[in-house]
């Protein structure tokens, strides 16, 4: 079973997060201050750390820096109420692999955890060159996409968008996730760029086919899956 360590001083929030992750199939260990979290991270064989920044005793960034200085490469997801670009950049530079701003949607946090774990697994097994969902196929080497054997012409940004959606097939992805990972915007510039590209992509991969793959989840985001 995949083991997670959550270092979060808000015991109610940590408990709720632990229950949700346990229901998703993870073994979860909690620490409620920086020093204890550092000790548990050093002593455990966790697959991923979830670290809040604002902790009593020792803040989350110093905990993560200490672990990285010791050569520990366990993936780390940072949680913080600090959402400015400078805050995110600092967290990533200290050694964070991802950064989630509070308040967050649990589904988004779960998707980010799954993505980090997937990245670690794929690193050890060689690069992935082909993505498939139903009759939709993406060749990452030739940069080509087909559905039902029919070639689909995508612009570079549309290709990146579809690649991200295919890597997260079956999961709801939010506009924020797409902006950060496809456009590399670490803030919401109040633009409709995501909606425009989603509409164009849907026209190309769904319009001429009986079964739609790209769905809008009202109030949450988008999901790529064969079923409605």
C-alpha positions as CSV (number, residue, x, y, z in Angstrom):
1,X,0.0,0.0,0.0
2,X,1.2,3.5,-0.8
3,X,2.2,5.4,2.3
4,X,1.7,9.1,2.7
5,X,2.9,11.5,5.5
6,X,0.8,14.6,6.1
7,X,2.4,17.3,8.2
8,X,-0.4,19.7,9.1
9,X,-1.0,21.5,12.3
10,X,-4.8,21.9,11.8
11,X,-5.9,18.7,13.4
12,X,-9.4,18.8,12.0
13,X,-8.2,19.5,8.5
14,X,-5.6,16.8,8.8
15,X,-8.1,14.3,10.1
16,X,-10.5,15.0,7.3
17,X,-7.7,14.8,4.7
18,X,-6.6,11.5,6.2
19,X,-10.1,10.0,6.0
20,X,-10.5,11.0,2.3
21,X,-7.1,9.6,1.4
22,X,-7.7,6.4,3.3
23,X,-11.0,6.0,1.4
24,X,-8.9,6.4,-1.8
25,X,-6.7,3.5,-0.7
26,X,-3.7,5.2,0.9
27,X,-2.0,4.5,4.2
28,X,-1.8,7.9,5.9
29,X,0.4,9.0,8.8
30,X,0.0,12.4,10.5
31,X,2.3,14.9,12.2
32,X,1.0,18.1,13.7
33,X,4.2,20.2,14.0
34,X,7.4,20.7,12.1
35,X,9.8,18.9,14.4
36,X,7.7,15.8,14.7
37,X,7.0,15.9,11.0
38,X,10.8,16.0,10.3
39,X,11.4,13.1,12.6
40,X,8.7,11.0,11.1
41,X,9.8,11.7,7.5
42,X,13.4,10.7,8.5
43,X,12.3,7.5,10.2
44,X,9.6,6.4,7.7
45,X,9.6,4.9,4.2
46,X,6.8,7.1,2.8
47,X,6.0,7.3,-0.9
48,X,5.0,11.0,-0.7
49,X,5.0,13.9,1.8
50,X,2.2,16.5,2.1
51,X,3.6,19.4,4.0
52,X,1.9,22.6,5.2
53,X,4.1,25.6,5.3
54,X,2.8,27.4,8.4
55,X,3.6,24.9,11.2
56,X,4.4,25.5,14.9
57,X,8.0,25.1,16.0
58,X,9.5,24.7,12.6
59,X,7.9,25.8,9.4
60,X,7.3,23.4,6.5
61,X,9.9,24.9,4.1
62,X,12.7,24.4,6.7
63,X,11.5,20.9,7.2
64,X,11.6,20.2,3.5
65,X,14.9,21.9,3.0
66,X,16.4,19.8,5.8
67,X,15.2,16.6,4.2
68,X,16.5,17.6,0.8
69,X,19.9,18.5,2.3
70,X,20.0,15.0,3.7
71,X,19.6,13.6,0.1
72,X,16.0,12.4,0.6
73,X,14.2,12.5,-2.8
74,X,10.7,11.5,-1.7
75,X,8.2,13.6,-3.7
76,X,6.7,16.5,-1.7
77,X,3.5,18.3,-2.2
78,X,3.3,21.7,-0.4
79,X,0.1,23.0,1.1
80,X,-0.2,26.7,2.0
81,X,-2.6,29.6,2.4
82,X,0.2,31.7,0.8
83,X,-0.8,31.8,-2.9
84,X,1.4,34.6,-4.4
85,X,3.7,33.7,-7.2
86,X,6.8,34.4,-5.1
87,X,5.5,32.0,-2.4
88,X,5.0,29.2,-4.9
89,X,8.4,29.8,-6.5
90,X,10.1,29.7,-3.1
91,X,8.3,26.4,-2.2
92,X,9.3,24.8,-5.5
93,X,12.9,26.0,-5.2
94,X,13.3,24.6,-1.7
95,X,12.4,21.2,-3.0
96,X,8.6,20.9,-3.4
97,X,7.4,18.9,-6.4
98,X,4.0,20.6,-6.4
99,X,2.2,23.4,-4.6
100,X,-1.5,23.6,-3.7
101,X,-3.0,26.8,-2.2
102,X,-5.6,26.6,0.5
103,X,-8.6,26.3,0.4
104,X,-8.4,23.5,-2.1
105,X,-10.8,21.0,-3.5
106,X,-10.1,17.5,-2.3
107,X,-10.5,16.0,-5.8
108,X,-7.8,18.3,-7.1
109,X,-5.4,17.5,-4.3
110,X,-6.0,13.8,-4.9
111,X,-5.3,14.2,-8.6
112,X,-2.1,16.0,-7.9
113,X,-1.0,13.3,-5.5
114,X,-1.8,10.6,-8.0
115,X,0.2,12.6,-10.7
116,X,3.3,12.9,-8.5
117,X,3.2,9.1,-7.7
118,X,2.7,8.3,-11.3
119,X,5.7,10.5,-12.3
120,X,7.9,8.6,-9.8
121,X,6.8,5.2,-11.1
122,X,7.3,6.1,-14.7
123,X,10.7,7.5,-14.1
124,X,12.0,4.1,-13.1
125,X,10.3,2.3,-16.0
126,X,11.5,4.4,-18.9
127,X,9.7,7.1,-20.8
128,X,6.1,6.6,-21.9
129,X,5.7,7.0,-25.7
130,X,2.0,6.1,-26.3
131,X,-1.2,7.2,-24.6
132,X,-4.5,5.5,-25.3
133,X,-8.1,6.0,-24.3
134,X,-10.8,3.9,-26.0
135,X,-10.0,4.5,-29.8
136,X,-8.1,7.7,-29.1
137,X,-4.3,7.3,-29.5
138,X,-1.5,9.8,-28.9
139,X,2.1,9.0,-30.1
140,X,4.4,11.2,-28.1
141,X,7.4,10.5,-30.3
142,X,5.8,11.4,-33.6
143,X,3.5,14.0,-32.0
144,X,0.5,12.5,-33.8
145,X,-3.0,11.8,-32.7
146,X,-5.6,9.4,-34.2
147,X,-9.1,8.4,-33.2
148,X,-10.6,5.3,-34.8
149,X,-7.6,5.3,-37.2
150,X,-8.5,8.8,-38.4
151,X,-5.6,11.3,-38.0
152,X,-6.5,14.4,-36.0
153,X,-4.5,17.6,-36.7
154,X,-3.8,19.5,-33.4
155,X,-2.0,22.7,-32.8
156,X,1.0,22.5,-30.3
157,X,-1.1,23.9,-27.4
158,X,-4.0,21.6,-28.2
159,X,-1.6,18.7,-28.2
160,X,-0.3,19.6,-24.8
161,X,-3.8,20.1,-23.5
162,X,-4.9,16.7,-24.8
163,X,-1.7,15.0,-23.4
164,X,-2.5,16.4,-19.9
165,X,-6.1,15.3,-20.1
166,X,-5.0,11.8,-21.3
167,X,-2.5,11.5,-18.5
168,X,-5.3,12.3,-16.1
169,X,-8.0,10.2,-17.9
170,X,-10.9,9.5,-15.6
171,X,-10.1,12.4,-13.2
172,X,-11.7,15.8,-13.1
173,X,-9.1,18.5,-13.9
174,X,-9.8,22.1,-13.0
175,X,-9.1,25.2,-15.0
176,X,-6.4,26.1,-12.5
177,X,-4.7,22.7,-13.0
178,X,-4.8,23.3,-16.8
179,X,-3.5,26.8,-16.6
180,X,-0.6,25.8,-14.3
181,X,0.4,22.6,-16.2
182,X,-0.4,23.4,-19.9
183,X,0.0,27.2,-20.0
184,X,2.4,27.4,-16.9
185,X,0.4,30.2,-15.4
186,X,0.7,30.0,-11.6
187,X,-2.2,32.3,-11.1
188,X,-5.6,32.9,-12.6
189,X,-5.4,35.8,-15.1
190,X,-9.2,35.8,-15.5
191,X,-8.9,34.6,-19.1
192,X,-11.1,32.2,-21.0
193,X,-8.2,30.6,-22.8
194,X,-8.9,27.2,-21.3
195,X,-12.6,27.3,-22.3
196,X,-11.6,28.3,-25.9
197,X,-9.1,25.5,-26.3
198,X,-11.3,22.9,-24.7
199,X,-14.0,23.9,-27.2
200,X,-11.6,23.6,-30.1
201,X,-10.3,20.3,-28.9
202,X,-13.8,18.9,-28.4
203,X,-14.6,19.8,-32.0
204,X,-11.6,17.8,-33.2
205,X,-11.7,14.7,-31.1
206,X,-15.5,14.3,-30.6
207,X,-17.6,16.0,-33.3
208,X,-17.2,13.3,-35.9
209,X,-17.5,10.3,-33.6
210,X,-20.5,8.6,-31.9
211,X,-19.1,8.4,-28.4
212,X,-17.9,11.7,-26.8
213,X,-14.7,11.5,-24.7
214,X,-14.3,15.1,-23.4
215,X,-16.9,16.1,-20.8
216,X,-17.6,19.2,-18.8
217,X,-18.2,18.6,-15.1
218,X,-20.3,21.6,-14.1
219,X,-18.7,23.8,-11.4
220,X,-15.6,21.6,-11.3
221,X,-13.7,21.3,-14.6
222,X,-13.3,18.7,-17.3
223,X,-12.8,15.0,-17.6
224,X,-11.7,12.7,-20.4
225,X,-13.5,9.3,-20.3
226,X,-15.5,7.2,-22.7
227,X,-18.7,7.4,-20.6
228,X,-21.0,10.4,-20.2
